[in-house]
Every structure is written in C-alpha cells, then in structure tokens.
C-alpha cells in the first residue's frame, strides 16, 4: 500500500502518467483502490451533484465478457481491474437530499433542491444524462491522476459498446458511460508525451 511519503505531487503525476496497455500480474489491493476512488470522489461538479458512479470489475470471467464489449482491447484482460465509470442523473436528482450540505437549514435545503430541479425541468432524460456524462469526465481526470500519484498505471478507453456494458453489469438503460479505465502495475513504459504547444492551444483575451 502506498504511504503518504510515496504519493506523487499532482505535477509529477501529470508529467509521469502514460496510457498503458501491458500490465504485470501484481494485485491491486482493495485499500489502494479505495484511496484512489476516494480521491476521485473529490472532483468538482456543478451544484456538487456528483453524478458519477463506479463499478470495479476484477472477476476474470466477467473481464472476458467486458473485453468483448470493448472491442477486445488487450488492456481489459491484462490489467488486474477495470473501473467502469458511469453517470446517473436520474439517481442523482432522485436523491438530492444526500447532496444538501450538513448543517443547512430546512429552508436552505428546500431552496437548493428547487433550484436544481428548476434547472433541469425543461430538459428530457437524454439531455440530462448527457449533461451528467460531461461532469463525469471531470472525475475521469481525477481518477487518472490519483492512480498515477500512487504508482498505478491506467488506460482510459472510449472504444466500447455502451449498451453491451450496461447489459453485462446490470446498469439502468438511461445511464451514460464516459469511460472504462484499466488499472494496474505497468509492464511497459508507454509512449512519451507528445502534446501541442501552449501557444497552439491558448489565447489570452
């Protein structure tokens, strides 16, 4: 298990992280996984709605089925675990009371819930769930950095059949799946960073 002294800074984690497709057989301890997901859960979201949810797939048979749904990407089978990051706005909006900040007055809680429900009142299910998926990508970034900071390699995947993944894991039909993330100990270095210059991607107005 990582110690506080061995956890990288955000800057070092960002600079060292690579997308890894080959993994060792080293087990990812439950305590490490819990720490990574706890740090991921600190990601910001509008109204603090936190619409993200996680399914950790470890079972080899289940991973084989997940690999088929992910177009047979080798990292699904190679990694000791795959985290399925999905978002569920229907569940989020049905339990707004869980998001009300501790100590808030009853009036403040009612006002908060009314504000959130009003913001989504004119949207259909598809639009609400698409909004939640966009928030989920914030959590994805946190997840990749939290894992890298603790020495665990990852490979975020967008290439998969979302409906097949939902059926496999028994997820509701309405949810969105921003990414599958293979996680484990790297068995390769991965490609060096090749990024656009800041001048290419930044403008000061």
C-alpha positions in Angstrom: 0.0 0.0 0.0 1.3 3.5 -0.8 2.4 5.7 2.1 1.8 9.4 2.2 5.6 10.0 1.6 5.5 8.0 -1.7 2.5 9.7 -3.2 3.5 12.0 -6.1 2.5 15.6 -6.4 -0.2 16.5 -8.9 2.5 18.0 -11.2 4.7 14.9 -11.1 1.7 12.6 -11.6 0.6 14.5 -14.6 4.1 14.5 -16.1 4.7 10.8 -15.5 1.4 9.4 -16.4 1.1 7.3 -19.6 -1.7 5.2 -21.1 -0.6 1.7 -20.5 -1.8 -1.5 -22.3 0.5 -4.1 -20.8 0.3 -4.9 -17.1 2.0 -7.2 -14.6 0.1 -9.7 -12.6 0.5 -7.7 -9.4 -2.7 -7.4 -7.4 -4.3 -4.0 -6.8 -5.1 -4.0 -3.1 -8.6 -3.0 -2.0 -7.1 -0.3 0.3 -5.2 1.3 -2.6 -8.3 1.1 -4.8 -10.4 2.7 -2.1 -7.9 5.5 -1.6 -7.8 6.2 -5.4 -11.6 6.3 -5.7 -11.9 8.4 -2.5 -9.6 11.0 -4.1 -11.5 10.7 -7.4 -14.7 11.5 -5.5 -13.3 14.9 -4.6 -13.7 16.1 -8.2 -15.8 19.2 -8.5 -19.3 19.2 -10.2 -21.9 21.8 -10.8 -24.2 22.2 -7.7 -21.9 19.5 -6.2 -24.2 16.9 -7.8 -21.5 14.2 -8.1 -23.4 12.1 -10.8 -20.5 9.7 -11.2 -20.6 6.0 -10.1 -18.0 3.3 -10.4 -18.1 -0.5 -11.0 -14.8 -2.2 -10.3 -14.5 -5.4 -12.5 -12.0 -7.9 -11.2 -13.6 -11.3 -11.9 -11.7 -12.9 -14.8 -14.8 -14.3 -16.5 -16.6 -11.0 -16.3 -13.5 -9.3 -17.6 -13.5 -11.6 -20.7 -17.1 -10.5 -21.4 -16.2 -6.9 -20.8 -13.2 -7.2 -23.2 -15.6 -8.4 -25.9 -17.8 -5.4 -25.3 -14.6 -3.2 -25.5 -13.6 -4.5 -29.0 -11.1 -6.9 -27.5 -8.7 -4.2 -26.3 -5.9 -6.2 -24.6 -5.6 -4.0 -21.5 -9.1 -5.1 -20.3 -7.7 -8.6 -19.8 -4.2 -7.6 -18.9 -5.0 -5.3 -16.0 -6.0 -6.7 -12.6 -9.0 -4.5 -12.6 -11.1 -2.3 -14.9 -13.1 0.6 -13.5 -16.3 1.3 -15.3 -17.1 5.0 -14.8 -20.7 5.8 -15.4 -23.1 8.6 -14.6 -26.7 8.5 -13.5 -28.6 11.8 -13.4 -31.9 10.1 -12.7 -30.5 8.7 -9.4 -28.8 12.0 -8.6 -32.0 14.0 -9.0 -34.0 11.4 -7.0 -31.7 11.8 -4.0 -30.9 15.5 -3.8 -31.3 15.3 -0.1 -28.0 13.4 0.1 -26.2 16.4 -1.5 -27.5 19.1 0.8 -24.6 20.3 2.9 -24.5 19.3 6.5 -25.9 22.0 8.8 -28.0 23.6 6.1 -31.4 24.9 7.4 -34.6 23.3 6.1 -35.3 26.4 4.1 -31.8 26.4 2.5 -32.2 22.7 1.7 -35.6 23.3 0.0 -34.2 26.2 -1.9 -31.3 24.2 -3.1 -33.4 21.3 -4.3 -35.9 23.7 -6.0 -33.0 25.4 -7.8 -31.6 22.2 -9.1 -34.9 20.7 -10.2 -35.8 24.0 -11.9 -32.5 24.0 -13.9 -33.3 20.6 -15.3 -37.1 20.9 -15.6 -37.1 21.8 -19.3 -34.7 19.0 -20.2 -35.6 15.5 -21.3 -33.9 12.4 -20.0 -31.3 12.2 -22.8 -30.3 15.8 -22.3 -30.0 15.5 -18.5 -27.9 12.3 -18.9 -25.6 13.9 -21.5 -25.0 16.7 -19.1 -24.1 14.3 -16.3 -21.7 12.4 -18.6 -19.9 15.7 -19.3 -19.5 16.1 -15.5 -18.2 12.5 -15.4 -15.2 13.5 -17.5 -14.0 15.7 -14.6 -14.0 12.7 -12.3 -12.1 10.7 -15.0 -9.3 13.2 -15.0 -9.1 13.0 -11.2 -9.1 9.2 -11.4 -6.2 9.1 -13.8 -4.1 11.5 -11.7 -5.0 9.8 -8.4 -3.9 6.4 -9.7 -0.7 7.8 -11.2 0.2 9.6 -8.0 0.2 6.3 -6.2 2.2 4.5 -8.8 -0.6 2.7 -10.6 -0.9 2.8 -14.4 -4.1 3.3 -16.3 -5.6 3.2 -19.7 -8.8 5.2 -20.3 -11.0 3.7 -23.0 -13.7 5.2 -25.0 -13.9 2.4 -27.6 -16.6 0.1 -26.3 -20.3 -0.8 -26.9 -22.0 1.0 -24.1 -25.3 -0.9 -24.4 -23.4 -4.2 -24.1 -21.5 -2.9 -21.0 -24.8 -1.9 -19.4 -26.3 -5.3 -20.0 -23.3 -7.1 -18.7 -23.2 -5.1 -15.5 -26.9 -4.7 -15.0 -26.9 -0.9 -15.3 -30.0 1.0 -16.0 -30.6 1.8 -19.7 -30.6 5.6 -19.2 -27.1 5.9 -17.7 -24.1 7.1 -19.7 -20.6 5.5 -19.6 -17.8 8.2 -20.1 -15.0 5.6 -19.9 -13.6 2.3 -19.0 -10.3 2.5 -17.1 -7.9 -0.4 -16.9 -5.7 -0.1 -13.8 -2.7 -2.0 -12.5 1.1 -2.1 -12.4 2.7 -1.2 -15.7 4.6 -3.8 -17.7 5.7 -1.3 -20.3 6.9 2.3 -20.3 4.2 3.6 -22.6 4.8 6.3 -25.2 6.4 9.6 -24.3 4.2 12.7 -24.2 3.6 14.4 -27.5 1.4 17.5 -26.9 0.5 20.6 -28.7 2.4 23.7 -27.5 0.7 26.1 -25.1 0.9 28.7 -27.9 -1.1 26.5 -30.1 -3.9 25.8 -27.6 -4.0 29.1 -25.5 -5.2 32.6 -26.2 -5.4 35.4 -23.8 -8.4 37.7 -24.3 
